[in-house]
Amino acid sequence: MNGIIEEVNGNILKLEGNTGRVLHGRGKVFSGYEDITVEYFSGLVLIIMFKERSESWRLEFSRLLGLTPCSSMIDKVLFQARYEKESPVFDVAGNRAAVDKTIKENDLNYQLSLGGRQNYGFFTDIVAGRTWVREHSSDRRVLNLFSYTCSFSVAAIAGDANHVVNVDMSSAALSVGRANHKLNNYPSEKVSFQKLNILKSWSRIGRSGPYDLVIVDPPSFQKGSFSADRDYQKIVNRLALMTTDGADILFCLNDPLITVSAFRELLESEHFKYISRIKNASVMKEADGEVGLKVLHYQKTRKLI
C-alpha cells in the first residue's frame, strides 16, 4: 500500500489545494488497485471503491495518508461504495456522510454534492478537455451537448465565449449548472440551458446556432437514452447541419470497451476531419492507451468555393 500512498501524496501536493484525480487505479497500471479511484476536492479526499474493501484496509489507508506531507492539505477522508446500488458515501468508521461544498479547478468554482447519488456533479478526469475548451472559446458560439452540470460551459465562458448553449435531459443537473455559473459571477445573458432529449430535439437545438465550437460528452451507455454504437453517428450527421465552416468539435467517450480506433470509425464523416486526440492529464495512466477516456478534436471541413 505504501507505493499507492506515495502516488496519492505526490499528486495531491501538485494540485496545491485545487481539485483533481490523484489515483487512477482503473487504468490497470497499479497492480491490485484496479478497483480504486482517488479524488482530491480542495481539501477533501474521496476514495471510490468499485469492489468491497475491508474496514481494516480503509483504516490503514487513512492512517498512512495522515503520515504523508500532504496531510496538512486534507480536511476529510471519505469513501464511496460504487459496488452498491446507491453508491453510498461514508467515513472511515462506516458512518454515512454527505458533503456540499464549493471546489476549485484552475481558478474556477464548481458545486460538489457527495452522498445520495452515484455521481456527485463533477468529473475530474476530463480536466484536459476543459482546459482546451477554455483556450479555444474566445468570441465563439458554443454548444455543450450532454452538458450535465455544465463544467465545460464554465470553462468556455472563462475563455471569453460569446454564448454557450447547454443541453441535457436532467433538470437537476442543469440546476447545478446554473449554480456553477453564479459561483463564478458570470452574466446570465451569455449562457442558456435547455432541458431536452438531444436525439429527439435537433430542430430546437439548431435554432440557437450555427455553432463555432461543440462539445459532445455523452454517457457511454444510458438505458433508453444513448448508446455510443447506435447513436454517435447520428450526432455527427446532425452537427454537420448546424456548425460553421471550420468549427471545432470535441467528441468525448469514456467507454473502456471502445478503442480510439473504433471510436474514430464511429465518427467517420465527409463533413469533419480528425485533428488530434487531446492528451489526458498525466495522472490518467492507462496500461492500454487505446482505451479509457477519449477526447478527440475534429474540425468542420470548409466548403469549396
C-alpha positions in Angstrom: 0.0 0.0 0.0 2.9 2.4 0.6 3.6 2.8 -3.1 0.0 3.9 -3.7 0.0 6.3 -0.8 3.2 7.9 -2.2 1.4 8.3 -5.6 -1.6 9.9 -4.0 0.6 12.1 -1.8 2.7 13.4 -4.7 -0.4 14.2 -6.9 -2.2 16.0 -4.1 0.9 18.2 -3.5 1.0 19.0 -7.2 -2.6 20.3 -7.0 -1.7 22.9 -4.4 -5.2 22.9 -2.9 -7.0 22.7 -6.2 -9.1 19.7 -7.4 -8.2 16.7 -9.4 -7.8 12.9 -9.6 -4.8 11.6 -7.6 -5.0 7.9 -8.3 -6.4 6.3 -11.5 -6.4 2.6 -10.5 -8.8 1.7 -13.2 -6.2 2.4 -15.8 -4.7 -1.0 -14.7 -1.2 0.4 -14.1 -1.3 -0.2 -10.3 -1.5 -3.9 -9.7 -4.0 -4.8 -7.0 -5.7 -1.4 -7.2 -7.7 -1.7 -10.4 -10.9 -1.2 -8.4 -9.8 2.1 -6.8 -10.1 5.7 -7.9 -9.0 8.5 -5.6 -10.1 12.1 -6.0 -9.0 15.3 -4.2 -11.6 18.0 -3.9 -10.0 21.1 -2.5 -9.2 19.6 0.9 -11.5 16.5 0.7 -10.1 13.1 -0.3 -12.6 10.7 -1.8 -11.6 7.0 -2.2 -14.0 5.4 -4.7 -14.2 1.6 -4.4 -15.6 -0.5 -7.2 -15.2 -3.6 -5.2 -15.7 -4.0 -1.4 -12.7 -3.4 0.8 -12.5 -4.3 4.5 -12.7 -1.8 7.3 -9.1 -2.6 8.3 -8.0 -1.7 4.8 -9.9 1.7 5.0 -8.4 2.4 8.4 -4.8 1.6 7.2 -5.2 3.7 4.0 -6.4 6.7 6.0 -3.7 6.2 8.7 -0.9 6.1 6.1 -2.3 9.1 4.3 -2.2 11.0 7.5 1.5 10.4 7.8 2.4 12.0 4.5 3.4 15.6 3.7 0.1 16.2 2.0 -1.8 15.5 5.3 -1.9 19.3 6.1 -3.9 19.7 2.8 -6.5 17.2 3.8 -9.6 18.2 5.8 -11.5 15.0 5.5 -11.2 11.5 4.1 -14.4 9.7 2.8 -15.1 6.5 0.9 -17.7 5.7 -1.8 -19.0 2.2 -2.4 -19.7 2.1 -6.1 -20.3 -1.6 -5.9 -23.6 -0.9 -4.0 -26.8 0.2 -5.7 -27.0 3.6 -4.1 -23.2 4.2 -4.1 -23.2 5.4 -0.5 -20.5 7.7 0.9 -19.2 7.0 4.3 -16.3 7.8 6.7 -13.5 5.5 7.9 -15.8 4.1 10.6 -18.5 3.3 8.1 -20.9 6.1 9.0 -22.9 7.5 6.2 -21.8 11.0 5.1 -23.0 13.9 2.9 -21.0 16.9 1.9 -21.9 20.0 -0.1 -19.0 22.3 -0.9 -17.5 24.6 -3.5 -14.4 23.2 -5.1 -11.9 25.0 -7.3 -10.2 23.8 -10.5 -7.8 26.1 -12.4 -9.2 29.2 -10.6 -12.8 28.3 -11.5 -15.5 27.3 -8.9 -17.8 24.3 -9.0 -20.5 22.9 -6.7 -19.9 19.4 -5.3 -22.5 17.3 -3.7 -21.4 14.0 -2.1 -23.9 11.4 -0.8 -27.3 10.5 -2.0 -26.4 9.6 -5.6 -23.7 7.9 -7.6 -22.5 11.0 -9.5 -21.5 14.0 -7.4 -21.6 16.7 -10.1 -18.0 17.0 -11.3 -15.7 14.7 -13.3 -12.0 15.4 -12.7 -10.8 13.0 -15.4 -11.7 15.4 -18.3 -9.7 18.4 -17.0 -7.6 18.5 -20.1 -10.8 18.9 -22.2 -12.0 21.8 -20.1 -8.6 23.4 -20.4 -8.7 23.0 -24.2 -12.2 24.5 -24.4 -11.2 27.5 -22.3 -8.2 28.1 -24.6 -10.3 27.9 -27.8 -13.6 29.6 -26.9 -12.8 33.3 -27.4 -15.5 35.1 -29.5 -17.2 31.8 -30.4 -20.8 30.4 -30.1 -20.5 27.2 -28.1 -22.9 24.2 -28.0 -22.4 21.9 -25.0 -24.3 18.6 -25.6 -24.9 16.2 -22.7 -23.9 19.1 -20.5 -24.6 17.5 -17.1 -23.6 20.2 -14.6 -22.1 22.5 -17.3 -18.4 22.4 -16.3 -17.4 22.8 -20.0 -19.7 25.8 -20.2 -18.0 27.4 -17.2 -14.6 26.8 -18.9 -15.9 28.3 -22.2 -17.2 31.5 -20.5 -13.9 31.8 -18.7 -12.3 31.6 -22.2 -14.5 34.6 -23.3 -17.1 32.7 -25.4 -19.8 34.9 -26.9 -22.5 32.5 -25.8 -22.9 28.9 -24.6 -26.0 26.7 -25.1 -26.1 23.8 -22.6 -28.4 20.9 -23.4 -29.2 18.0 -21.1 -32.3 15.9 -20.2 -31.8 16.3 -16.4 -33.3 19.4 -14.9 -31.4 18.7 -11.6 -28.1 18.7 -13.4 -28.9 21.9 -15.3 -29.9 23.5 -12.0 -26.4 22.7 -10.6 -25.0 24.1 -13.9 -26.8 27.4 -13.3 -25.3 27.5 -9.8 -21.9 26.8 -11.2 -22.1 29.9 -13.4 -23.4 32.0 -10.5 -20.4 30.8 -8.3 -18.1 32.4 -10.9 -20.2 35.6 -11.3 -20.9 35.0 -15.0 -23.5 37.1 -16.7 -26.7 35.1 -17.3 -27.2 36.6 -20.8 -24.1 34.7 -22.1 -25.4 31.3 -21.1 -28.6 29.3 -21.9 -29.9 26.0 -20.6 -32.2 23.6 -22.5 -33.8 20.5 -20.9 -34.2 18.3 -23.9 -33.7 14.7 -25.1 -31.0 15.6 -27.5 -31.6 12.8 -30.0 -35.3 13.9 -30.4 -34.7 17.7 -30.3 -32.3 18.6 -33.1 -34.5 21.2 -34.7 -34.8 23.1 -31.5 -31.1 22.9 -30.7 -30.3 24.1 -34.2 -32.3 27.3 -33.8 -29.7 28.7 -31.5 -26.9 28.0 -34.0 -24.9 28.0 -36.0 -22.1 26.9 -33.6 -18.4 27.6 -33.8 -17.4 25.1 -31.1 -19.3 22.0 -29.9 -18.6 19.6 -27.0 -20.2 16.2 -27.2 -19.7 14.3 -23.9 -22.4 11.6 -23.6 -22.6 8.7 -21.2 -21.1 5.6 -22.9 -24.5 4.0 -22.4 -27.7 5.3 -20.8 -30.6 2.9 -20.9 -33.4 4.4 -23.0 -31.4 7.4 -23.9 -28.0 6.9 -25.5 -25.8 4.1 -26.9 -22.4 5.1 -28.4 -22.5 2.3 -31.0 -26.0 3.2 -32.1 -26.2 7.0 -31.7 -22.9 8.7 -32.1 -23.0 8.7 -35.9 -26.5 10.3 -35.7 -24.9 13.2 -33.7 -22.1 13.6 -36.2 -24.6 13.9 -39.1 -26.8 16.4 -37.3 -23.8 18.6 -36.3 -22.9 18.9 -39.9 -26.1 20.9 -40.4 -25.7 23.3 -37.5 -22.0 24.3 -37.4 -20.0 26.9 -39.1 -17.3 26.1 -41.6 -14.1 25.4 -39.7 -15.9 24.8 -36.5 -14.1 22.7 -33.8 -15.8 19.7 -32.3 -14.7 17.8 -29.2 -16.1 14.2 -29.3 -15.7 12.5 -25.9 -16.2 8.9 -24.8 -15.2 7.1 -21.6 -16.0 3.6 -22.5 -13.2 1.1 -21.9 -14.7 -1.4 -24.4 -14.3 1.0 -27.3 -10.8 1.8 -28.5 -9.6 5.0 -30.1 -9.6 3.3 -33.5 -13.1 2.0 -33.1 -14.3 5.4 -31.8 -12.8 7.1 -34.9 -14.7 4.7 -37.1 -18.0 5.7 -35.3 -17.2 9.4 -36.1 -16.2 8.9 -39.7 -17.8 11.6 -41.9 -17.2 13.6 -45.0 -18.1 16.7 -43.1 -15.4 16.5 -40.3 -11.7 15.8 -40.3 -9.8 14.3 -37.4 -7.2 16.7 -35.9 -5.8 15.1 -32.8 -6.6 13.3 -29.5 -6.5 15.7 -26.6 -3.9 14.3 -24.2 -5.3 13.3 -20.8 -3.9 14.6 -17.6 -0.7 12.8 -16.6 -2.4 11.2 -13.6 -4.7 9.3 -16.0 -2.3 6.5 -16.6 -3.5 3.6 -18.8 -1.9 0.2 -19.4 -3.5 0.3 -22.8 -3.5 3.8 -24.3 -6.2 2.8 -26.8 -8.9 2.6 -24.1 -10.0 4.8 -21.2 -11.1 8.3 -21.7 -11.0 9.5 -25.3 -11.3 13.2 -26.2 -10.9 13.7 -29.9 -10.7 17.0 -31.7 -12.3 17.2 -35.1 -12.9 20.2 -37.4 -15.7 21.0 -39.8 -14.5 20.8 -43.4 -14.7 24.1 -45.2 -16.9 24.3 -48.2 -15.1 24.6 -51.6 -15.8 27.9 -53.4 
